[in-house]
Amino acid sequence: MVLKGLNVGAQDETGQTALLIAAREGSLKVARFLMKQPIVKVNAKNKQDESPLMLAALKGHLEMARELIAHKADVNKPGWTPLHYACSNTQPEKAATWWPCCWKTTPTSTRSLPTRPRR
């Protein structure tokens, strides 16, 4: 269908893209295909300001999140981040697996890793 001119980067009336849906559903094979298409934006957001990485995190799709990050998905979004999404919909013991995946400090970021108070 891509060869026939289908715009795989298009958004529907709610702002959903094929990549947003693939990320939410955990369709890794589809997402990998889409991310190879020049027209697909890895950081496209729906009308709720959610990115593919955020939806993958919300649904617990860790491998999908890693793939999105490898394709330059934004992990330092202002406000609710993918890490917030991951922690809001997972068991506490699983939340720790998302920490290294979703928390990055970039040269322009003022964030740093939080530290625990010393006792």
N, C-alpha and C positions, 0 to 999 in steps of 0.2 A: 504494500500500500504506500510505503514511503516513496518507492520508485515511481508511483503513479501520481505523486504530488500531494499526498496527505500531509497536512501540517501537524506533525507530532508535538509541536510546541504550543499549540493553540490552547486557550483557556475557555471553559464553558461559562455560563452565566453566574456561577458561584465562584469563579476564579480557579477551579480545579484544572490541573493539567494531567496529561497521561503519567508524567513522572510523579506527581503528588499521589495519584491513585496507586501506582505501582509501589511506592514507598509505604503507603498506609497498609496495603494488602500484603506486603512482604514478597512481592514478585521480583526477585533478584535478577532473574534472566531478562525480564522485560526492562527493568531499570537500567541494567548494563547496556542493553541495546539502545535505549533512549538517550543515555548519557554520551553515546558516541555520535549522536546527531548534532550538527552544529547549531541548529535552530533551538534546541532544548536548553533552557536555562535551569541550572541546578538549584538556584536560589529563588526561583519563581514562587510567589506567595499567593495563597487563596484570599478570599475576602475577609477571613478571620486572621490574616497576617501570619499564617502557618506555612512553613517551608516543608519540602520533602523530608529533610533531616528531622524536623520537629515531629512529623507524623510517624516516621520510622521509630523515633525514640518513644513516642507515646504508645505505640503498639508493641514495643519490646523487640524490634527487629535489629539486633546489634550488628549483624553482618551487613545489612543494608546501610546502616549508619556509617559503617567503616568505608563502604564503597562510595557513598555520597561525599564523605570527608576527603577521600582520595581524589575526588573530582572537584575539590575546592568549595564544598558546601560551607556556608557561614556558621561557625559554632559560637561566635561572639555577638549574637543578635541582641540589640538593646531590649530590655524588658525580660519577658519569659524566654529562656534559652532552651535549646534541645535538652540540656541536662535537667532543667526544671520539668520538662515534659516526661522525660524518662523516669524521674523520681516520683512523679505524681501518679503514675499508673503501673507501678511495679512493687514487688515485695521488697521490704527494706534490705534484706540480705542480697538481693539482686541489683539494687541501685548502685552498689560499689563497682560493679562491672562496667557501668556507664561512665564513671568518672574519667578514666583516661581517654575514653573515646570522644566525649563531648566537651571536655574542658580544655581549652588551649589558651595560651597567652600569646598574643601577637605583638610585634614591636610597637604598634600604635595603641595597643590596649593598655588601660590603666589598671586592669584587673590583675590580681595575683591569687595564688592558691591560699585559701583561708588557713589559718593555723589555730590549733587548739590552745586555750589558755594553759599556761604551766601551773602545776599544783605543787 
